[in-house]
């Protein structure tokens, strides 16, 4: 117990001493008595880094992105499009046919129907009136649960959309069809409203006066289709793909999505307005399709004077941790701290359209990247870590990854004991990636609790000190060992 107490005391001192260079620090005398002396040593090792392509990322998320912009660093275009299905609550309810005031062919009908996309986080505020065009395309079959959809998944290329667009839409970030007084409200949210009031022909050949009437008729004729989200997507509405067809300079996060059906009830001598909304949420499948210029990204990745971080689905920084050097001649010591700082390089361009700086990074083993997100894992300060951008120092700091170093060393020793060629067969065993992410959390009286991490699908980019031909100070990892003598 006494030894554990002493080790805890040493751990609390590591922040103050982790920046020291090669030297042995005899602070053991101040922490222990003469019969139980603790020796502490600090040193640093250089770390190799390079840029690697992300190719594509898991795109299932509760936030979608829409737009098309030109990347000032590459001069090429980045496009974000998305698909969504709709979630049904257990309380989903449409009023009885007999009291619906609106009629079509003698049966209940909707007055109108629309899709509404609520927007936030625009790429640039000055783009609020940039004119864009998109197609709203109905899926021919639903995306299936259990399948992992990545950002290179294109429903059109996979022939999963109907050939004729449901709607063509011209839009801007600022919805000019809303009144000035509505937009001035404190509760107003920027949105794109897409009406679905044209005649709609279902798969069975039946034509309805609008899409809302189609939804209502399905509800009356097949209530079992509205039992849950699965039956709804497989029998009524497979979902939609929002496909950018023209325009440049708009990009925003779509925070909420609604499919709304409006109708009137005939009660007594007056009509009462009613509506039902089906929401696109994380309970159903939503995917963002990202189109990047791969050749342009490869050129950036080949630059060796620094490394890159770029999203969405762009570039990562690969870090080779010098695990063997760290543990050499220290196998009987306790690894107390391992601190690594990544210095951000300021933008060379003053272009106002440069992408934002990534705010949160995940450090994860390279070979575990895809499984990490597919299994919805979270940073545990053992196998993976996350940190936020420090704008004051222009850095990303991982304060203590000693648990990861210890784990990698143990894995290496076990592998080599069984196969002398293990390291050759597992070249990434000591490599981690720095990946831009967004985090989800909930607030409590004592602070916030992390509930999940996702790939950052917003427009971000930055360079870091590093690379094979780094002209700056080397990237280093500061190590502190402790041993009882």
N, C-alpha and C positions, 0 to 999 in steps of 0.2 A: 504494500500500500504506500509505503514511504517513497519507493522508487517511482511509482505512478504519479505521486504528488510532485516530485521533483521534475518529472518530464512535463507535466502540465505547466509548471512555472517557466520552464525553458520555452515551451511553445508560445507563451505570452510575450516572450522577449524577442521572438524572431522578426517581427516587423521592424524593430529598431536596428537589427544587425544584419538583415538579409542583403543589404547593398554592399557589404564589405567585400574586399578582394581576398586573394589567397593569404590566409593567415589563420593561425590557431588562436582562439580566444580563451583565455583561462578565467572564465567567469564562474567556473564550478565552485571556487572557494566561497563566492558570495551566495551560492544557492544551497550548498550542502555543508555538512560538517567534515572534519578532516578524515573521518573513517569511511565516509561515503561520498567521495569526490566525483563530480560530474565534469567531464571534459567536452567542450563544445568547439566545433570548427566550422568555419565558413569559407566557401570558395565559389567561383563562377566558372561556367563552361559556355563556349560559343554554341549557337544553335543554327542549324541550316534551315532555310525556308525557300519555298518556290511557289509560283502560282499554278493552280490546276483548274481545268474546266469542270464546271458543275454538270454540264450536259442537260439534265432535267432534274426536277425535284418533285417530291410528293406534294400534290396540289390540293388535297382535301382540306378544307378550311371553313371557318365560319365567316370569312371575309373574302370577297371576290374583287378582282380589279378589271377595269375597262379603260381602253384608250390606246393611243398610238403617238409616240414621240420620237424625236431624233436625239440620239445619245451624242453629246458634244465630244466625248473622248474618242469615239469610233467613227462618227459621222454617219452611222447606220441607224435604222429604225428598230424600235422595240414596240411590240404589239401585245396587249393583254386582252383576252376575250374569256368568256366563261359560260359554263352550263349550270343550270340549277333545276332541282326538283322541288316539290312542295310538301310541307309537313301538315298532317291533319291532327288536330286535337281530338281527344275523346268526346268533346262537346260540340264537334262540328254539326251544324244544324242549318237547314234551309226551311223556311216556312212552308206549310202545306200548299199544294197546288190550288186548292179551292179558294184560298184567300189572296192569291197573287193577282194584282190588278192588271199588270201587263200581260198580253196574250200574243201568241204567234201560232198560226194554224190551229186556233182554238185551244191551245194549251198554254201553260204558264211559260213566261219568257222573261229574260233579263232586259232592263232598260239600257244598260251599258255594262261594259267590262273593260278592265285595263290591267296592265302590268305597271308597277311603280318601283323604280330603283332609287333608293335613298343613297346619297353620295356624301362622302367626307374625304379629307386629306387630298385635295387637288394637288397635282404636280406643281403648278405655279398659279398663284391667285390671278395673275394677269391673263390667264387662259380662260377666264369664265365665259367669254363670248365666242370662243373658237368653235367654228361650225364643224360638226362631225356627222358621219352617216353610218348606220349599221343595219343589219338584217336581224330580225327576230325569227329564228328557225325552230320549228317544232321537232323534237326528237321523234324518230320513227319507232324507237324502242328505248326503254329506260336503261340508265347506267345501273349496273348490278352491285349490290352490297357484297363485300368480301373481296372485290377486285380493287387493286391499288392503281389509282389513276395518277399519272405524273404530268408535269407541265407541258410535255411534248405531245400529249394526247389531243388529237384533232378530230372532233366528231364528224366533220365534213369528209376528211380523208378516210375515215373508218366507215363511211356510208351509214351513219347513224342519225341523219337528219332527213326530213322530207325534202324533196327536190324543190318545191315552191316555198319561198319564204312566207311565213305567216304575216309578216309586216315589215315594211321598210320605214326607217325612222331617221329623220334629221333632228339633231339635238345640240344643245350647248350645256355647259356645266350649270349656268344660271338659267333656270327654267323661265323663259320670258312669257310663257302662257299663263303663269301665275301672276296675280295682281301685285302691284307695288306694296299695297298694304299687307298682303299675305306674306310677302318676302321680308317685310320689316318686323314681323312678329318675332318675339324672343324664342318661340318654340318652333319656328320654321326650319325645315331641313331641306337643303338643295336636293332636287330629284329630277329624274327623267320619267315622264309619264307616257306610256305607249298604249293607245286605245286599241281594243280588239273588237270593234263594233261592225266590222265588215262581215258579210255572210261567211259561214264556216261550214265546210263539208267534212264530215267525220270519215273514218276509215271504212265504215260500212256503206258509204255513199249517201247518207242522210245529210241534208243541208239545213242549217239553222241560221236565224237572222244575225246572230253574233256568237262569239265564243262563250259568253256567259250563259246564254240559253242552252248551249250544248252541255255545260256543266250541270245546270239545273235539271235538265231532262234525264241525264245519267243518274242523278241523285234519286229522282222519283222512280225510274224504271229499274235501277239496280242499287238499292241501298247497301247491299253487301260490298260494293266497290268503295264505299266510303267508311269502311270499318277501321282502316288504319292507313298510314302513308304507303305501305307496300302495295296494298290492293288498289289504292288510288293511282299510283304511278304505273302500275301494270295493266290497268283497265281503263283509265280515264285520261290522265295527263302525264305522259312520260317525262315531261320537262321541256326546257327551252335552251337554245344556244344563242348567245348574243355575239354576233360576228361583225367586227369593224370592216367596213367596205371603202371608206374614204375619209379624208381629213387627217390633220397632223397637228399635234401640239396640245392634246388633251389626254390626261391620265388621272384616274381617281379611284379611290377605294369605294366599293359598293357595300355599304354597311348593313342594309336590310333590303329585302325583296318581297313584294307582295303581289299576288294574283287576286284581284278584287272583282266581285260580281255584285252589281247594284240592281235592286228591284223595288217594286212598290207593293204594299199590302192594302187591300181594300177592307177597311174597318168602318162600320157604320156608314156614314155619308162622306167620309174623307179618306184620302190615300196617305199612307205613312211610308216614308222611305226606310229601306232596310238594305243591309249589305252583308256579305260574308267575305273574309279574307283568308287566303291560303298563303302561308309564309314560307319563303326559302330560308332554311336554317341549317345548322350543322347536324340536326337530327336526320336530315336527308342528304343525298350526295350533291356537293357543289365542287366544281373543278375550275381552275383557271388555266387557260391555254396561253403559253408564252411563246412568242416568236422572236428569236434573237438572230443576229448574223454570226454564225459560228466561226467563220473565217476571221472576222474582225476580233472576236474574243480570243481566238488562238494567237493572233498577233500580240495582243496585250499579255497573254500568258507567257509568251516567249521572251518578253522583256526581262532582263536579268539584273537590272540595277535596283529593283524594288519588287514588291509583290502586290497583288490586288485583292480586294474584296468587292464583289459586284453582284447586285440582285436586280431583277428576279432571274433565277436560274442562270447565273452568270459565272462568276469566278470565286474560288476559295483560295486561302493561303494554306499550304501544306507545311507542317512543322515536323522536322525530324528531331526527336528528343535524344540527347546523348546518354542514354540509359547506361550503357556499358561503362562509359567514362565516369559517370556519377557514382556507380556502385563499385568500381574497381578499387580494391584495397580498403573498402568500407563495408564489407559484407557483415561484419560484426557490430557495425554502428547502427544507430537508429536515425533514419532520415526524418528530420523534424520539419523542414520547410523547403519548398522549391518554388521560387517566385520568378515569373517571367513577364516582361513588359514589352508590348508591341507599340512602337512609336508610329503615329500617323504622320504622313507627309502632306503638307498643305497643297492645295490645288495649284497647278501651274497656270491655269486659265482663270480669267476673271469673268468668263461667260456666265451670265445670270441663270442660264439654264442647266448648269452642272447639276448632276444628281446629288441627292442629300447624302450625308455621312451615315453609314450604318450605326445604329444606336446600341444594338445588343449582339454579342457574339457567343456562339457555342463552341467549346472545344470538345471534340469527340474523336474516338479512334477512327482512322480512315476506313478500315474494312468493316466497321459497324455502322457506317453512316445511314444507309438505306433502312436497315433493320431498326435503327434507333427511332426513326420517325414513324415507320410502319407499325411499331409496337407501342407508340405513344409514350416512350420513355421520357424521363425528366432528369435534369442535372442533379447528381447525387453527391458531388464533391469527392467521388471515389473514382468512377470511370469516366465521368463527363462533368464539365464545368461551364458556367456562363458568367459573363461580365458585361458591364455597360461602358459606353464611351465616356471618358473623362475629358470634357471640353477645356478645362483649365490647363491640363498638362498635355492635351492632344494625344492621349494614350488609351490603350486597352490593357488593363492590368489583371493578370491571374495571380492572386496573392499566394496561393499555396496549392500546388498540384502534386505534393509528395505522395499522396495515396496512389495516384496514377503511376508515378515512377516506380513505386514499390510493387504494384501489380504487374507492370510490364516486365520488370526484372524477374519476378517469380515465374511469369509465363515463359520468358526466355530460358531460364534455367531448366524448367521442366521439359520444354521442347527439346533443348539441346541434349538433355540426359537420355532422351528416347531416340533421337535421330541427329547425327552430327551435321546433317544438311538442313536442319529445321529452319535456321535463319535464312538460308538461301530460298527455301520453299515458301517462306513467309516474309517477303521483303518489306512489308508495311507494318511489321510487328511493333515498331517504335515510332510510328508516324501518326500524327493527329491532324485534323482539319479545323480551321477557323471558319465558321459558317454564320452568315447573318441570319438572325432569327427574330421573331416577335414572341412575346410572352403573354400568357393569360394568367390572371390572378384574381383573388377576391379579397376585399378588405375586412379586417376585424378590428376590435378595440385595441389590439396590441400590434397592429401593423397589417401587412398584406401577405397572403399565402400563395405561392406559385402553384398553378393548377395545370399548366401545360406549356409546351413550346411548339412553334411551327416555323417553317421556312419563311423568311421575309420575302414577300412577293411585291413589295413596293420598289420604287426606283431609287437605288442607293449605289454609291461607288466611292472607293477611296484607295489610296496607295499606302503601303506600309514599308518601313525601313526593313531591308532584307534582300534576299535574292543572291544568286551565285556570285555576282559582281557588284555587291553592295558597296557604294562609295562612302557610306556613313559608318558610324560606330557599329560594331557587330551586334546582332541580337544575342542576348545572353540569358542564361538561367542561373539564378543565385541559389545556392544550396547551403543548408545548415545541417550538420551532423551532430549527434550527441552520443557519448559513451561513458559508462561508469568505469573508473579505474580502481 
